[in-house]
Amino acid sequence: MKNLKVIFEVKIFPILKILDKIGVKPFHLTILGLSLSFIPALFYIKGEFFLAGIFLLLFSLLDTFDGALARFQKSESDFGAFLDSVTDRIQEATIFLSLIYFYRKEINFMLIMFFSFLFSFLISYTRARAEGLNYKVRKGPMEREERIVFLGISSMIGENFFPYLLILFLILSILTFLRRIDEAYKIMKK
C-alpha cells in the first residue's frame, strides 16, 4: 500500500504544487472532504446508488490529498493526523447512517448495514487503540481505502445487489477485525 501511495503522490505532484501556490492548507482539504461526504449520503437516502458511488469515490480522493499536501508542504503534525482520523470516522458514519435510513423498512438489510458500520468502525478503533499503546496493528484485507472502494463500486452496481455485496463487505470486515485482535494479542503478550 505504501508504494501505491508514493506512486499516487508522484502523479498528483503538479496538483499539489498548484494547491500550495494558491495557499491551500491540508486542513482546508480535510474540512472540504468532510463537507462533501454529505453529498453521497444524500444520494443514498434518495436511493440513487450509482451517483452515490461515483461521488463517494470522487470525494474520497480528497482524503488522500490532505496527507499528500501536508507531506509536500512539510507541515505534517500529530493534530493533523488526529483530525484526519476523526473526520474519516464522521464520513463513514454519515455514509452508513444514510444507508441504514434507506433500508429502514427492510430489517434484514438494515441489520447488514448496521453491522457493516460497526465492524468498519472497530477496524479503525483496533488500529488506533493499538497505536495508543505504541503497537502497530494493521493486518486484514479491509483498510479504509479498500472499504471506500468496495462501497463505491458496490453502489454503482446498484441498490438491488448492494445489500448482498455488503454481506461480503461485512464478512471481510469481521475477518479484518479478528485478524487485528489476533495480531494485537500476539505482539502484546511478548
C-alpha positions as CSV (number, residue, x, y, z in Angstrom):
1,M,0.0,0.0,0.0
2,K,2.9,2.4,0.8
3,N,4.3,2.0,-2.8
4,L,0.8,2.9,-4.2
5,K,0.7,5.9,-2.0
6,V,4.1,7.1,-3.3
7,I,3.1,6.5,-6.9
8,F,-0.1,8.4,-6.4
9,E,1.7,11.3,-4.8
10,V,4.1,11.5,-7.7
11,K,1.2,11.6,-10.1
12,I,-0.6,14.4,-8.3
13,F,2.6,16.4,-7.7
14,P,1.5,19.1,-10.2
15,I,-1.8,19.5,-8.4
16,L,0.0,19.7,-5.0
17,K,2.2,22.5,-6.4
18,I,-0.9,24.5,-7.5
19,L,-2.6,24.0,-4.2
20,D,0.4,25.1,-2.3
21,K,0.9,28.1,-4.6
22,I,-2.7,29.4,-4.0
23,G,-2.4,28.9,-0.2
24,V,-4.4,25.8,0.3
25,K,-3.5,24.0,3.6
26,P,-4.1,20.3,4.4
27,F,-6.7,21.4,7.0
28,H,-8.8,23.0,4.2
29,L,-8.9,19.8,2.3
30,T,-9.8,17.8,5.4
31,I,-12.7,20.0,6.1
32,L,-13.8,20.2,2.4
33,G,-13.7,16.3,2.3
34,L,-15.8,16.2,5.4
35,S,-18.3,18.6,4.0
36,L,-18.5,16.9,0.6
37,S,-19.2,13.5,2.3
38,F,-22.8,14.6,2.8
39,I,-23.4,14.6,-0.9
40,P,-23.1,10.8,-1.4
41,A,-25.1,10.3,1.8
42,L,-28.0,12.4,0.3
43,F,-27.9,10.2,-2.9
44,Y,-28.1,7.1,-0.7
45,I,-31.1,8.4,1.1
46,K,-32.8,9.1,-2.2
47,G,-31.9,5.6,-3.5
48,E,-29.6,6.9,-6.2
49,F,-26.9,4.4,-5.6
50,F,-24.9,4.9,-8.8
51,L,-24.5,8.6,-8.2
52,A,-23.7,7.9,-4.5
53,G,-21.0,5.5,-5.5
54,I,-19.4,7.9,-8.0
55,F,-19.4,10.8,-5.5
56,L,-18.2,8.6,-2.7
57,L,-15.1,7.5,-4.8
58,L,-14.5,11.0,-6.1
59,F,-14.7,12.8,-2.8
60,S,-12.6,10.1,-1.1
61,L,-9.7,11.3,-3.2
62,L,-9.7,14.5,-1.0
63,D,-8.8,12.2,1.9
64,T,-5.6,11.3,0.2
65,F,-4.8,14.8,-0.9
66,D,-4.7,16.4,2.6
67,G,-2.0,14.0,3.8
68,A,-0.1,14.3,0.5
69,L,-0.3,18.1,0.7
70,A,0.9,18.0,4.3
71,R,4.0,15.9,3.3
72,F,4.6,18.2,0.3
73,Q,4.4,21.3,2.5
74,K,6.4,19.6,5.2
75,S,3.6,20.5,7.6
76,E,2.7,17.1,8.9
77,S,1.5,17.2,12.5
78,D,0.1,15.0,15.2
79,F,-3.0,17.2,15.3
80,G,-3.4,17.0,11.5
81,A,-3.3,13.2,11.7
82,F,-5.7,13.2,14.6
83,L,-8.2,15.5,12.8
84,D,-7.9,13.4,9.6
85,S,-8.8,10.3,11.6
86,V,-11.7,11.9,13.3
87,T,-13.2,13.3,10.1
88,D,-12.7,9.9,8.5
89,R,-15.0,8.4,11.2
90,I,-17.6,11.1,10.7
91,Q,-17.6,10.5,6.9
92,E,-18.0,6.7,7.5
93,A,-20.8,7.3,10.0
94,T,-22.6,9.7,7.5
95,I,-22.5,7.1,4.7
96,F,-23.6,4.2,6.9
97,L,-26.3,6.1,8.6
98,S,-27.7,7.2,5.3
99,L,-27.7,3.5,4.2
100,I,-29.4,2.4,7.4
101,Y,-32.0,5.1,6.8
102,F,-32.6,4.0,3.2
103,Y,-33.1,0.3,4.3
104,R,-35.1,1.2,7.4
105,K,-38.2,-0.7,6.2
106,E,-36.2,-3.9,5.4
107,I,-34.9,-5.1,8.8
108,N,-32.5,-7.8,7.4
109,F,-30.8,-5.3,5.1
110,M,-30.8,-2.6,7.8
111,L,-29.0,-5.1,10.2
112,I,-26.5,-5.8,7.5
113,M,-25.8,-2.1,7.2
114,F,-25.6,-1.7,11.0
115,F,-23.1,-4.5,11.5
116,S,-21.1,-3.3,8.5
117,F,-21.0,0.1,10.1
118,L,-20.0,-1.4,13.5
119,F,-17.2,-3.6,12.2
120,S,-15.9,-0.8,9.9
121,F,-15.5,1.3,13.0
122,L,-14.0,-1.5,15.0
123,I,-11.3,-2.0,12.3
124,S,-10.2,1.6,12.8
125,Y,-10.6,1.5,16.5
126,T,-8.4,-1.5,17.0
127,R,-5.6,0.1,15.0
128,A,-6.0,3.4,16.9
129,R,-6.1,1.7,20.3
130,A,-3.0,-0.4,19.5
131,E,-1.2,2.7,18.3
132,G,-2.2,4.4,21.5
133,L,-0.3,1.6,23.3
134,N,2.7,2.0,20.9
135,Y,2.0,-1.1,18.8
136,K,1.2,-1.3,15.0
137,V,-1.8,-3.5,14.2
138,R,-2.7,-3.4,10.5
139,K,-3.5,-6.9,9.3
140,G,-6.6,-7.7,7.2
141,P,-8.0,-7.0,3.8
142,M,-10.2,-4.1,4.7
143,E,-8.2,-0.9,5.3
144,R,-10.2,2.3,5.0
145,E,-9.3,2.8,1.3
146,E,-10.4,-0.8,0.5
147,R,-13.7,-0.2,2.3
148,I,-14.4,3.0,0.4
149,V,-13.6,1.5,-2.9
150,F,-15.7,-1.6,-2.1
151,L,-18.7,0.6,-1.1
152,G,-18.3,2.9,-4.1
153,I,-18.1,0.1,-6.7
154,S,-20.9,-1.9,-5.0
155,S,-23.1,1.2,-5.1
156,M,-22.5,1.6,-8.8
157,I,-23.6,-2.0,-9.4
158,G,-27.0,-0.9,-8.0
159,E,-29.2,-0.9,-5.0
160,N,-30.8,-4.3,-5.8
161,F,-27.4,-6.0,-5.4
162,F,-25.9,-3.7,-2.8
163,P,-27.2,-5.4,0.3
164,Y,-25.8,-8.8,-0.9
165,L,-22.5,-7.3,-1.8
166,L,-22.4,-5.7,1.7
167,I,-22.7,-9.2,3.2
168,L,-19.2,-9.8,1.6
169,F,-18.1,-6.4,3.0
170,L,-19.3,-7.4,6.4
171,I,-17.5,-10.8,6.3
172,L,-14.3,-9.2,5.2
173,S,-14.6,-6.5,7.9
174,I,-15.2,-9.1,10.6
175,L,-12.2,-11.1,9.3
176,T,-10.0,-7.9,9.4
177,F,-11.2,-7.1,12.9
178,L,-10.4,-10.6,14.1
179,R,-7.0,-10.6,12.5
180,R,-6.2,-7.4,14.2
181,I,-7.3,-8.7,17.5
182,D,-5.1,-11.8,16.9
183,E,-2.2,-9.7,15.8
184,A,-2.5,-7.4,18.9
185,Y,-2.7,-10.5,21.1
186,K,0.5,-11.9,19.6
187,I,2.6,-8.8,19.8
188,M,1.3,-7.6,23.2
189,K,1.8,-10.9,25.0
190,K,5.5,-10.9,24.4
